[in-house]
Amino acid sequence: MEVTTLIQRGQTRRLPKALLMYAVLPIVPAALVWLAAGRDLPMWLGVALTLAIVLPISPLLYRIAFRPLVDASVLVLLIVAVAVHFVISGMALIFFGPEGFRTQPMTRAFFDLVRSTCRARAC
């Protein structure tokens, strides 16, 4: 979309930046995750790869779904947001299935949130 808009407006000098932002940058973390799939990675690396694949989604969704509707009413924006939610949920069901994946906890620490004085009075 960005490329065709820039070509129609005659702003071809901005094409490399648009291709970098909307084509190359989202592909890099996706390629890293694809290469790491099926391998037993350390937890910190899995978290970093997850953030790298999820963070570029927001600007892309904004550019594709919401920016063309900048002058739309709030109701239209709400309907589009719900539709985007359903699309993302459906894609997650396709990729991960209805059961999803069980991951190991990041920490096994246990925190007791009940105050010690509360235990003595049987709160």
C-alpha positions in Angstrom: 0.0 0.0 0.0 2.7 2.4 0.9 4.7 1.8 -2.3 1.6 2.3 -4.5 0.7 5.5 -2.6 4.2 6.9 -3.0 4.3 6.1 -6.7 0.9 7.7 -7.3 2.0 10.9 -5.5 5.4 11.0 -7.3 7.4 10.6 -4.2 9.7 7.8 -5.4 12.6 9.1 -3.4 10.9 7.9 -0.3 10.5 4.3 -1.6 13.7 2.9 0.0 12.7 4.1 3.4 9.1 2.7 3.0 10.4 -0.7 1.8 12.8 -0.8 4.7 10.1 0.1 7.3 7.2 -2.0 6.0 8.9 -4.9 4.3 12.5 -5.6 5.5 12.2 -4.8 9.2 9.2 -7.0 9.9 10.8 -9.9 7.9 14.0 -9.9 10.0 12.5 -11.0 13.3 10.2 -13.4 11.5 13.2 -15.0 9.9 15.0 -15.3 13.2 12.0 -16.9 14.9 11.6 -19.3 11.9 15.3 -20.3 12.2 15.0 -20.8 16.0 11.8 -22.9 15.8 12.1 -26.3 17.3 15.3 -25.5 19.2 15.6 -25.4 22.9 16.5 -21.8 23.5 17.3 -20.1 26.8 14.3 -18.2 28.3 15.8 -14.8 27.9 16.4 -15.4 24.1 12.8 -16.7 23.7 11.5 -13.6 25.4 13.7 -11.3 23.2 12.5 -13.1 20.0 8.9 -12.9 21.1 9.2 -9.2 21.6 11.0 -8.8 18.3 8.2 -10.5 16.4 5.3 -8.8 18.2 6.5 -5.2 18.4 6.5 -4.5 14.6 2.8 -5.6 14.4 1.3 -2.5 15.9 2.7 0.1 13.5 1.8 -2.2 10.6 -1.8 -2.7 11.8 -2.1 1.1 12.3 -0.8 1.7 8.8 -3.1 -0.9 7.2 -6.3 -0.7 9.2 -6.6 2.6 11.0 -4.6 5.3 9.1 -6.9 5.1 6.0 -9.9 5.7 8.3 -8.4 8.8 10.0 -11.6 10.9 9.4 -14.1 8.0 10.3 -16.5 8.1 13.2 -15.7 6.5 16.5 -18.2 3.7 15.7 -16.4 2.8 12.5 -13.0 2.7 14.3 -14.5 0.5 17.0 -15.9 -1.9 14.4 -12.5 -2.1 12.7 -10.8 -2.7 16.0 -13.1 -5.6 16.8 -12.6 -7.0 13.3 -8.8 -6.8 13.7 -9.1 -8.6 17.0 -11.1 -11.4 15.4 -8.6 -11.7 12.6 -5.7 -11.9 15.0 -7.5 -14.4 17.3 -8.4 -16.5 14.3 -4.8 -16.5 13.1 -3.6 -17.5 16.5 -6.1 -20.4 16.5 -4.8 -21.5 13.1 -1.1 -21.3 14.1 -1.3 -22.6 17.7 -4.6 -24.6 17.8 -7.3 -24.3 20.4 -5.1 -25.7 23.2 -2.1 -23.4 22.6 1.3 -24.2 23.9 2.3 -24.7 27.5 5.5 -22.9 28.4 7.7 -23.2 31.4 7.3 -20.4 34.0 10.0 -17.6 33.8 10.6 -18.1 37.5 9.7 -20.6 40.2 9.7 -18.0 43.0 6.8 -18.0 45.4 5.6 -14.8 47.0 3.3 -15.0 50.0 1.0 -11.9 49.8 -0.8 -12.5 53.0 0.6 -10.4 55.9 1.9 -12.3 58.9 -0.4 -10.3 61.2 -3.3 -11.4 59.2 -2.5 -15.1 59.8 -2.4 -14.6 63.5 -5.9 -13.1 63.6 -7.3 -15.6 61.1 -8.4 -13.1 58.5 
